Each structure stands twice: as structure tokens, then as C-alpha cells.
Amino acid sequence: MKIGVIGVAACGKTTLFNALTGGEAGTGGYGASQIHIGVAQVADERVDALTEIFHPKKTTYATVDFADVPGLGESREGASQRAEGESIPQALEGADALVLVLRAFDDPGVPHPRGSVDPARDLGDMKLDLILRDLSVVERRRERLEKLVAKKKDPDEMAEFELLGRLQGALEEGKPLSDQELGEKEIARLRGFGFLSAKPILVVINVGEDRINEPPEAFAFVKEEVGTEPVVLCAQLEAELSQLPEEERDVFLSDYGLAQPARDRVILASFDLLGLQSFLTVGEDEVRAWPIRKGTSALHAAGTIHSDLERGFIRAEVVSYEDFMAAGSMAAARDRGILRVEGKEYEVKDGEIMHVRFNV
């Protein structure tokens, strides 16, 4: 899974990126204009507990790739007057979702480029920027298709031309592509474009230290605009926390009245936004979390481990994490009859421990 981190200048998105990935990307001057790529581990207490039981040679958490991308979200006036040809940043084309950082802190040392802090205004500017970038891509593609369709009347090209015309109309009205009702074939036809306004958005409100316990309801405009509640955090504190040794983190969190790092909430909220979950494999060699889409069958879940397991799938032995912990071991789970045998069509649930029987 890859997620793009976006926001207007001086909103703290690169600071958040550092907090998520444990990186040290520059946050001012030259560094603020660069694309940064990093990987974050998905905190999972189930993996921690199973590691304590199995003492494996290796422990592997699910991961999320983050791309911190500058240059988006200018003012409404500037975006409306942007020259044609502004395209989608390449680093965002393959992103599954976007984390949109909104500034809600005052700092005279880091002036807001628009002279005042207004997260609702910045959200509007960001949404408009995404829409206009998509509109630019649609217009250029339709210009090419118009000539091709006039020459040879190819059915696929004609269907694409018609579809893009419908989307162009919506974008010109200021409507994001995520609001459009599209069929499976239409979604497949558009997949290669990497449209930004079609991607799910998780909004992160970057507050000062005095507001770190502010509830999401304090920023109700976010849910009204994007349909999901924001994650409220102080990116600077989270970045400092990510650099601390493990034994000092609990003390740091306690000092600020926090139960867990907010970075974990961002990652888990991203999982939920994309309809993802994790199943687990255990053993003396490795304890591992495997991210899959909700509703994934046992057959395809096996394929995420290795293609041979999917090709030669016989059955899956499955037990919920809670049942396993109550039993204490696989042998005890089997004796209690809570270790089930499931076929290839079984839908794997979040946190289930699975062992695949196969033959190739």
C-alpha cells in the first residue's frame, strides 16, 4: 500500500512524514521542495504477543509506503489561474490514498504562506488543486482521442472519449471524481490515469501542543467535506517521539497525556480507509502480519504469502487470534476444536492466524 502525503506549504506534512517513517527529511528550504519516500511499520499488539510466545528468528509487521510530495494546494485564486498543462506528480500516480495535512497551529517563526491559519480554507484549496490537476489530464487526453476517434471509430477509444467527457463536465463544476458513480469497467478504464480527486482522503489536523487532546468533532468541517473524521495530532511531537529509544517513549507519552503515538492512529486509519486488514502466520522461523483487502478469500490470501501456496492450495487451518491466546498453543486450539479447516472460498477475517496446506 502506498499513500501520498500532501498539504499546503508550512503545514507540517514533511514533519508528519518523518514521524510516520522515522526519517529525517529536511523540513525547510531545499528539503521542503523535495519528494521523500519512506516505509512505516503498522503497530500490531497481536504480532508483539505472538512473538513473545513463539520467539521466532524474525518478526515482520505489515508496512505502508509513504510519499511526501511538495507543490500542491496553492490559493484558490492562484489555482484558478494556473497555466494549462499542470499534471499529476509522478510520485502520487501509484498512491492508493492521500493523507492531507491541514495546519491548525500558530507559529510566528513559520508564517503561513497565506498570512493566516485557516484549515477549512486550506482544505478547500487542496480539493480544488486536485480537481484542476485531474481536469488538465482529462482535457489533454480528450484532445488526443478526438482526433483518433474521428479517423477510425475504435469502440474502446470512443467509449473512453465519452467517459472522459462526462468526467470533464463534473470536474469543471468543481466536483471530485470520488463523487462520480462508475461501473467496474469504467473504473478499470481509468486506472492508469492516477486521478488524484478519485483517491480516498484521510485528513490529519496538525495542532500545537496545547491542543493535542482536541477531539475530531472540533473540526467538524472535515467530515462534511471528505466524509471521514480527521486524525488530530501535533506532528512535531510525533517526530520527536519517533526518534526516542523504545524505553523512553512511554514516559514521553505520559507527560503529554497520550495513550499511544498518533502516528499509529494515522496508519490504522489509512488501513481502514482502504478496507484493509491483516491475517497472521506464526512459527519458530517467523511471526508475520500480512495485509489484505477485507473479503479476501483464503485462496488469494495464501497467494500473498507465495504464489505456490495459491497454485497448490488444499485447505487452510484457521483460528482467531483471541481463541488462540485463550488456548495458549496450536495444539491446545486443535484439542478444543477451535482450529478450523477452511476451503479456498473462505473469507479471511482480521487477525486470524492461518496455516496453508498445499501441494505443487
C-alpha positions, 0 to 999 in steps of 0.5 A: 500500500502506498499513500501520498502525503500532501498539504499546503506549504508550512503545514507540517506534512514533511514533519508528519512524514518523518514521524510516520517513517522515522526519517529525517527529511529536511523540513525547510528550504531545499528539503521542503521542495523535495519528494521523500519516500519512506516505509512505516511499520503498522503497530500490531499488539497481536504480532508483539504477543505472538512473538513473545510466545513463539520467539521466532528468528524474525518478526515482520509487521505489515508496512505502508509506503509513504510519499511526501510530495511538495507543490500542491494546494496553492490559493484558490485564486492562484489555482484558478489561474494556473497555466494549462498543462499542470499534471499529476506528480509522478510520485502520487500516480501509484498512491492508493490514498492521500493523507492531507495535512491541514495546519491548525497551529500558530507559529510566528517563526513559520508564517503561513504562506497565506498570512493566516491559519485557516484549515477549512480554507486550506482544505478547500484549496487542496480539493480544488488543486486536485480537481484542476490537476485531474481536469488538465489530464482529462482535457489533454487526453480528450484532445488526443482521442478526438482526433483518433476517434474521428479517423477510425471509430475504435469502440474502446477509444470512443467509449473512453472519449465519452467517459472522459467527457462526462468526467470533464463536465463534473470536474469543471463544476468543481466536483471530485471524481470520488463523487462520480458513480462508475461501473467496474469497467469504467473504473478499470478504464481509468486506472492508469490515469492516477486521478488524484480527486478519485483517491480516498482522503484521510485528513490529519489536523496538525495542532500545537501542543496545547491542543493535542487532546482536541477531539475530531468533532472540533473540526467538524468541517472535515467530515462534511467535506471528505466524509471521514473524521480527521486524525488530530495530532501535533506532528512535531511531537510525533517526530520527536517521539519517533526518534526516542529509544523504545524505553523512553517513549512511554514516559514521553507519552505520559507527560503529554497525556497520550495513550499511544503515538498518533502516528499509529492512529494515522496508519490504522486509519489509512488501513481502514480507509482502504478496507484493509486488514491483516491475517497472521502466520506464526512459527519458530522461523517467523511471526508475520502480519500480512495485509489484505483487502477485507473479503479476501478469500483464503485462496488469494490470501495464501497467494500473498504469502507465495504464489505456490501456496495459491497454485497448490492450495488444499485447505487452510487451518484457521483460528482467531487470534483471541481463541488462540491466546485463550488456548495458549498453543496450536495444539491446545486450539486443535484439542478444543476444536477451535482450529478450523479447516477452511476451503479456498472460498473462505473469507479471511477475517482480521487477525486470524492466524492461518496455516496453508496446506498445499501441494505443487 
